[in-house]
Amino acid sequence: MASLTRNVFLFLGRTNVSGLGIKEITNRVTYATALFANSTSGNKGLPDRGGRGSVGRRPRREPGEPRTEKMPLDQDWTSVYPSATSFKSNAVPLPVRMGYPVKRGVPPEKKGNLELLKIPNFLHLTPAAIKKHCEALKPFCTEWPSALDTDAKCDEHFPIKVESTDYVCAGPSVRNPSARIVHLKVKLSRFNLDDHARKKMLKLVGERYCKDSDILSITTDSCPLRQQNYEYAKYLLTVLYHESWKIEAWEAEKTAADMEEYSWEDSLSQKNMLDTLLRMKVAGEGEDAEVRKQLLEREDVQDYKDSVVRLKNEGASESSMLQYKEAVRKVFNV
Amino acid sequence: MAASLSSSGCARLMTALARSSVLYNSFESRSLHVTAVCCKNQAARIRIGKGDKPLTYEQAHHPHQIAHRKGWLSQHTSNLKGVEGAAERTVEDVFIRRFMFGTFHGCLANEVVIKRRGNMLVVCALMLQKLPPQKFYFLIGYSESLLSHFYKCPVKLDIQTLRDKAVYKYL
C-alpha cells in the first residue's frame, strides 16, 4: 500500500515541474528519487518503524536454522562439545524439557531454558571423549613396577608412608593453609629396637602410637610450608630412634609405678602368696629361701602368677576373672 | 526536628532543665510512632495482575521455590564446609550482574548465570537479538578483558541469542 502512494507522488512531482526552469526540474527530480529510495530500504516497510531508522540502515539478518538440523547421525560428538561449556540448545539434538509445567501443560522446552543453563552438564565427558583423554595421557604414564604386586611387598620396601592433602576451590587463590599438614606413618616393628629402647620410644611417643596396628603416626603442622613440615617429621623420627637407644643416668631411678607392664616377681602379690603358703604348710621344712624357691616352681603357683599378671595387664574381663578363680582354687585346694 | 518545636515549647523545656538540672536524658524522651507491621513477603515476587504480563520461568517462581523448582543462578565451592571466600564471591557476583545488565542494556532475555570452574569465571547469559552480531562480539570481548583484568582470573562469556524471551506464563 505504501509503495503505491509513493509512486503517485513521483508522477505528481514531474507534472508540476513541467512549467518551471531546468534547475527546479532537476532539484525536484532528485528529491523525488531520494524519497523513493528511502521508503523501500526501511524495516519490513512499516511506516512508523521507518521513521526511527536512519538513512542507509541495513536490513535485519534472519537467524539461520539451528545446528541440530544439520547434524548427521554418526557425527563425532567430541568435536561438538570438546570441553566443558554451558548447555547450548541449538547444538544439542536432544528434545530435552526442563522445569515445572504450567497447569495442564508440559515442562518448558530447551530453547531459552535457563534451568538447563544453570545445571552443570557432562556432555563433554561421553565415553568416547574419555577414551580420547586416556589415549592422550598414555605417553606420559609409566608402568607400575612389576615386583611390587602385593601390599605386603610395598610395605616391606617402603615402610614409611607420608600423607598430605592438596585443596582446590573455586576462587582466584590457590593457597589453603590446611595444605601444610603432613602425616608420617611407620610400623614400629621395622625398627631395630631392644626391650629398653622400645619401652623408651613408647614413653616418648605417647598418644601417637596405636597398639593394635603397631603404627607410629607423627602429624606436623607447626611450620607454614609443607616442605618444612615434612622435613621436621623426618627429623622427629630420627631423633626418637636415636634417643630411645641412649641410656641416661636418671633412668636407673625407674620405680614400679613407671613400669609399663605388671611383673609378678618382687611384687606384693608374690610376697602375700608365699607367706600364705608358708603359713599353710607345716612350719620348719627347711630354710626360708629354699622353701620359697620350691614353692615358686610349683605349677599352681605359676598358674596363679599368670592369672594375676593377666588381670593386671589386660583388665578385668569374664575370662580373666574365671582364670584367676581357677588358679586360686588350685593353690588352696578348695 | 528542632525547627518544628514551637518557641514557647522550647522555652518551657529550657526552664524545666534549668530548674530540675537534669542531665541530657530528658531531651531524648520523644515518642516513636509505629504503624502495624504488614507481615508480607515481597522479595522477587511478581503479583498476579490482569493476565497480560509475560513472565519467564525465573520470574514466575517465587524465591521459596529455589531447590524445589528453580536452580541456583550462581555456583561456587565457597559455601562448603571449611572453604573460605564466600563473601568475596558474592560481592563479585553482584558486580558482574550489574555490569552485564549495563553493558548489554536491554538485550538480556533472562538472569545471568555465573559458574566458577576452578580459577575461571564463566558467565552464561541469554540475549535478545537486538544488536547486530558485530556489536555483540565487541561487547563480549570488552567485557571479558575488562572483567579478567579486574578480577585477575580468566573470565569467559557464554552468550546465546534468542529471537524473543521465552515466556512461561502470563500474570
Interface residues (C-beta under 8 A of the other chain):
Chain A: R58 R61 P63 A84 T85 S86 K88 S89 N90 G99 Y100 V102 P108 K111 G112 N113 L114 E115 L117 K118 I119 P120 V168 C169 A170 G171 P172 S173 V174 S178
Chain B: T56 Y57 E58 H61 Q65 R69 K70 G71 W72 L73 Q75 H76 T77 S78 G82 V83 G85 E88 R89 A109 N110 E111 V113 K115 R116 R117 G118 N119 V122 C124 L126 Q129 P132 P133 Y151 K152 C153 D158 Q160 T161 L162 R163 K165 A166 Y168 K169
